[in-house]
Amino acid sequence: MMILIVSAVTFALLGFAGGDALTQLRDNPQISAATIERLRSVYGLDQPLPIRYFRWLSGAVTGDLGESTYFRVPVSGLVWARSVSTFLLGTAAFAIALTLAVPLSLIGVRYHSTAIAALIDLLILLTASTPRIVLALVALAISVRLTASAMDTSSAVLFWLAALALSAPLISVFLAQFHGELQRTMREDFIMLARAKGLSESTIIFRHAIRPALNPVLTIAGLSLGSVLGGSVIVESVLGRQGLGTLMVSAVRARDLPLVMGIVLFTSTAVWLGNAIGELLQAVNDKRIRDLGF
C-alpha cells in the first residue's frame, strides 16, 4: 500500500509540474509542431493523467516499467544496473558507521572516561551537522590532491572516499543511539544483579547489555536506508559515480517520466524491505518480540 501511494503521488506531482520528455523539442526549429504532437500520441503523453498512471501501473505489476525516453533502453535493466553501484556504496557506508559506532560506544560504557565521552559527543556533533555536500566536496578535494601527488587514485580509493562521505550521518545516528541505549541498559536491575554475582564489567557488557541495547539501533538502521539513498544523489553527483543518484538527476532533468517512476518504485521497495529486515533482526535478537508472535 505504501509503495502504491508513493508511486501515485510521485506520478501526480510530475504531471502537475508541467512539461514532458518532448517539451525541449519545441525549441528545435527543424521539428514541426505536428511532429511533436504525433510523438506525444505515440508515447501516450496526450492522454489524461489518471489514464497514463493506470497504464503505467498495469505494466509495473507485470514487471514492465517501460522504456526510458532519454536513454532509449528498458527502465528495469537500467535501474538494476545502476542500483548495484549504489547498493555497494550504501553497504560500505553502513559498515564504516557500525565499525566506528559500536566499538566507541562499548569503550565509552566500559571505561567511563570523560575524555572518551567528550570525543563521542564531538564526533556525533560533527557528523550530524556537516552537510553531505561539504563532505562530498572534501572527498573530491582529497582525490584531486592524491592525483596531484601522483599517488594511487584507483576506483577503490574513490569508492571508499564516497562511502565515508555517505556514512557521516549514519555514524551520528548509530553512535548516539547505541551509546545512549548502552548507558541506559547498564542502569537496569538485571545489570545490578549481574554485578552482585561478581561478574566482570566486560562480561556484563558483552553477555547481558549488548543485546537489549541493539534493538533501537536495528530499527534506525532500517529507517536510515531512505536517507542513504537520498544522500547518494549528492555524493554520486559530486564525485561522478554512476549510481541511482546520478541516474535520478539525469531522469529529472530530461523529464523522463518512465525512468523517474522506475527509480521511485525501486527505492520505495528497498526502503520497505530495509524496514522489514530491521524488524526481522529485532525478533532474532530479542526473545520478547518473538514471544509476542512476530
N, C-alpha and C positions, 0 to 999 in steps of 0.2 A: 504493500500500500504506500509506504514511504517513497519508494522508487517511482511509483506511478504519479504521485503528487509532484515530486521534484521534476519529473520529465514534463508534465503538463504545464507547470509554472514557467519552466525554462522556455518551452516552446512558445508560450503566450508572450513572454517578455521579449523574445527575439522577434516575434511577429509584430508586436506593437511598436518596437523600436524603429520600424520603417526600413525600407530598402531590402535588397536581397543580393544573391551572388551575381545577378546580371545588371545591377544598378550602374556599376562602373563602365559598362559597355556604352552607356548613353553619351559618355564623353568622347567616344571614338567616332569621328565624322564619317568613317568608312562603313559603319554599321548603321543601317536604317532602323527607324522605329518599328517598322513592320517586322523586320528580322528579330528584333528583341522580343516583340510580342509573341512571335511564333515559338521562340525559345522558352518563354515563360509558360506557354501552353504545353510544350513538350515535357518540361520539368514539373508541371502541375503548380506553378507559382501563381497562376491566375485564379486558383480555387480559394474558397473561404478558408480561414484559419482552422476552424474545427475539423473540416474535411481533411485538410492536409495533416493535421495531428493524428487523426484516427487512421489515416492511410499509413503514416509512419509507424504508429503503434502496432498495427496489424502485421507489418513487416518485422518489427523488432521482436514481437512474440515468437516468430518463426526463425529468428536469428539473422534476418536480412536487415541490415542497418542502412542499406542504400549505397550510393556511390558518392564520393567526395566531389563536389563541383569544382574544387580548386586543384586537387592533386589527380583527379580522374582515375582513382583506384577505389576498390571496395573499402568502405569505412571500417568494417570489422578487422580486416587484415592490417590496416594502417594503425588503428588504435592498439591492437595487440602487440605489434612490433615495437611501438614507442613505449608501451606500458612496461615492457621488460626492463628497459633502461631506468625508468622512474622507480619501479619496484626494487631494483638492486640498490639504487641510491637511497631510497627510504629505509630499506633494511639496514644498510650501513649506518644511517643516521640514528636509528633505534639502537644499534649495537654500541655506537660511541656514547650515546646518552646513558645507557644502562651500565656500561663499563666505568663511567665516571660517577654516576649517582649512587649505585649500590655500594661499592667499597667505601666511598666518602661517608655515606650515612652510617655504615657499620663502624667505621673508625670513630666517628663523632660520638656515637652512643657508647662505644666501648671505653673510650679514654676520658670523656667529659672534659676535654681541653677547651679553654676559652679561645685559644688561637685557632683551633680546628673549627670551632663553631663560627668564629668570625670569617674564616675562609669560606665556609659553606654559605653563609649569608651573602658574602660578597659575590660569590660565583652565581648564586641564584639571582641577585640583583642585576649583574652584568648580562647574563644570558637571557633574562626576561625582558630587559629594557632595550637591548640593542636591536634595531630593526634588521630584518633579514637582508634587505638590500645593502645595508652597510657591511654586513658580514660577507655577502657575496662579492662586493667590491674589494674588500680586504683580501679575500681568496684570489680574486683576479689579479690584484697587485702583487701578491706573493708569486703567482705563476709567472707573471711578466718578469719579476725580479730573478726568478730561477732561470728564465730564458736568457736574460741579460748576463747572468753569471756563468753561462754555458754549462749549467747543471742539468741533470736528467729531469725532463718535464714530460715524462711519458703519460699516457692516458690514465694510468693507475694513480699517479700523483694528483692529477687534476680531479679524478673521481673522488679521492679522499678529501681534497680541499672542499669540493662541493658538498660532500656528506657532512663535513664538520660545520659548514655554514648552515646546513639544513637542521643539524642536531641541536643547535643552541637553545631554541625554545623548549625542546624536549628535555634537555638537561635541567632547566629551571623547574619544570613541572615535576619530573621524576624525583629530583633531589629534594625539593620542598615537601612533596607528598610522602616519600618513603622515610625521610629523616624525621618528619613530624609524627608519622604513624609509629615509628620505632620508639620514639621518646614517649609517646602515649602508652604504648604496649608495655614498656618497661616499668610503668607505674601500676599495672594491673595486679590484682590479688594473686593470680596464679604465678606471676613472676616473683612476688614476695614469698610465696610458698616454696618455690624452687630455690630461692636464696636461703631460706630457712633449712632446707635439706642439705645445704653445704655445697651445692653445685657451683662451679666456677662461672665467672661472668661471661666468658666466651661460650661455654656450653649452654648457658641460659639463652644467650642471644641466638645462637645457631640452631638450637634444638627447640626452643619454645617461642621466641619472639618474632622470627622472620616470617613464618607462615601467616599469622594473623595480620601482620603489617603489609603483606604483599597484596591483599585483596583490593584496596583502593588504587594501588599502582596498576594492577591489571585492568581495572575499569578505565582509568585515564589513558592507558596505552591504547585501548580500543577506540576511545573517543579522539585520540590525538592523530589518528590516521587521516582524518579530513584536513587538519592543519598542515600535515606533512605534504599532502597532495597540493594544497593551496600554496604552500611555501615553495614548492618545486617550480611554480611558474616564474617566480623572481630569480631563484638560484640558477635554474637552467637557462633562462634568458640572458642573464649577465655573463655566465661562464660558457655559453654557447653549446650546451649539452642538448642532444636531440632526444627529448623525452615527451611525456604528456603535457608538461607545462608549456614548452615552446610550440607544441602542436596546437594547443588551445589558443595561444596568441595568434598563430597564423590563421586558424579557422575563424576566429572572431574578426580579424582584420579583413579577411576575404568574404565575410558574411556567408560562410559555408555552413548552412544550417544542418545538413545531414551529419557532417563531421562534428560540429558542436554538440549535437544531441547524442552522438555515439560516445563522445568523451564524458558527457554528463551521466549517461546511463552506466558507463563502466565505473566511473569514480563513485557514484551513488551505491552501486552494488558492492564495491570494495569497502566503502565505509560501513555499510550494513554487515558485511562479512567480518570486518575487523571487530565490530561490537559483539557479534555472535561468538567469535573466538575468545574475546575477553571474558564473556560470561561463562563459556565452557571451561576456561582455565581457572576461573574463580571456583567453579564447582569441583574441579580436580584438586585444587589447593585447600579448600575448606569443606570439611565433612558436614558442617551445619547446613550449608547450601544444598548438598546432596540429600540430606535428610528431609529438607523442605519439598523434595520432589522435583528437583531441577530436571 
